[in-house]
Amino acid sequence: MSDNNEDKRKFAVTKQAALKIAAAVVVVALAVGVGFLWYDHRQDQLSEQARIDAVDAAGKQAVAMLAYDFADVDNQLAAAADGLTGSFRDDYNTLVQETIAPGAKEKQLTVQVSVQAAAPVSTTPDEAVVLLYLNQTTTSADAPDARTSGSRVRVSLQKVDDRWLVDQLTPV
């Protein structure tokens, strides 16, 4: 009989240990689940903030890049280059110095740009693509009456040192 009681006690101890282990596994699983949910929620928050910031930066930078007055075109467009990434900045500066600035001065061009609509195409916390609908109003010495035209551009951005910089601007 004592063997039978001893077996029952061993079984009870084993059952208690198994319940404790099962409870510990459940607690760990819940902690891991909560951790994953928190991480996923945090990524959603970062992505949403990236969308907001990237769309804002794309609009401001497109206006800075495309709007100018012939009297100060060199300074205006040089300042716009600060919001561009390395190789794109180099290409933009070359275009400004060789084509845009000389043409603007020669024809006395003034170009005003306004963003009519903007939408994120894709965003991550460090990269974004934004579609912009722009209106450009142009005046010149030859055509002093303002001419307005609409355009769409696709703006690719990279986040560098907490700043959204334009990596590419493509007419659509």
N, C-alpha and C positions, 0 to 999 in steps of 0.2 A: 503494500500500500504506500509506503513512503516513496517508492520510485514513482508511483502514479502522481502523488502530490508534488513531488519535485518536478516532474514533467509539466504539470499544470503551471507551476511557478515559472519555469523556464519559458513556457509558451506565453504566459502573461507578460513577462519581462520582454520577450522578443516582440510581442504585439505592441507594447508600450514604446519600445525603441523604433519600431516601424512607423507608428503613428507620429512620433516626434520627427523622424526623418521626413515623412510625407509632409508634415506641417512646414518644416524648414524648406523643403523643395517648393511648396506652394508660395511661401513668403518670398523666396528668391525669384520665382517665376513672376510674381506680381511686381516686384521691384524692377526686374528687367523690363517687363511690359510697360510700366510707368515711365521708365527711362526712355524707351523707344518712342512712346507717345509724346513725351516732352521734347525729345530731339526733333521729331517730325513737326511738331507745332512750332518749334523755334526756327526750323528751316523754312516753314511757310511764312513766318513773320519776316525773316530776312529776304525771302523772295518778293514778298509784297512791298517791302520798303525799297528793294532794288528796282522794282517796276516803277514806283512813284518817282524815285530819284533819277532813274535813267531817262524816263520820259521828259522830266523837267530839264535835265541837262541837255538832251538832244535838241529840244526846242530852242533853248537859249543859245546853244552853240551854233545851230544852223542859222539863226538870225545874225549872230556875230560874224559868221563866215561869209554870208551872202549879201548883207546890207552894207552899203558904203556911200560916202559922199566924195566926189572927185577932189574936193579941196583938202581932204584929210585921209584919203584912201590908204596911203602907206601905213599910217599909224593905226587906223581902224583894223585893217586886215592883219597887220603884224600882231596886234593884241589878240585877235581871234585865234592865231596859231598856238597860243598858250594852252588852249583847250583840246589840242590834238596829240595823238601818239606820234612817236619818233618818225617812222618812214612816211606816214601820211602827212605829218607836219612838213617834212622836207618837200614832198610833192606839191603841197598846197602853197608853200612859200615860193617855189619856183614858178607855179602858175600865176600867182599874184604879181611877182616881180616882172615876169616876162610878158604877160598877156593882160591881166585884169587892170592893174594900176595904170599902165601906159594908155590902154583903151579908155579907161574912165576919165583920165585927165584930158586926153585928146578930144573926146566927145562931150566932156563935162557931164558925165553921168552921175545921177543920184539914184540909188536903189534902196527902197524901203521894203522890208520883209516882215510879214506877220504869220504866225502859226494859226491856222484855222482849226486844225484838229490833229490829234496825236494819239497813237495807239501802240502799245508794246506788241511786237511780233513774238519775241522770245526773251526771257530773262533768267539769269542765274544771279547769285550774289556778286559775281565778278564780271559778267559779260551780258550785253543786251543788244537787241536789234529793235529799232523803233521806226514806225512808218509815220511820216509827217506830211500833212497837207498844208502847203504854203501859198500865200498870195504875195506876189512881188509887184511893186509899183515903181515904174521907172520914168525918170524925166531926163532930158538931155538938152544941149544947146539947140540941136536941130528939131527936137520935138518937146517943147516945154510943157505941153499938156500931158498930164500923167497917163501912162499906159499901165493897165493892171493885167497880170497873167497869173494863172494858177499852175502849180506844179506839185508833184509828189516826190519825196525823197525817202530812201531807206538809209537809216543812220545806224552804223554798228559802233558800239561803245565798249571800252575796256575800263574796269575800275583799277586805277593806279594810285596808290597812297591815299585811299579814301576819296579820290576824285574820279568822276566819270569823264573819260576823255574819248573824243571821237576817233575811231580807228578807220572809218570809211564812210563816205557819203556818196550814194549812188542815186541818180535820177531813175524814177520808175515809170 
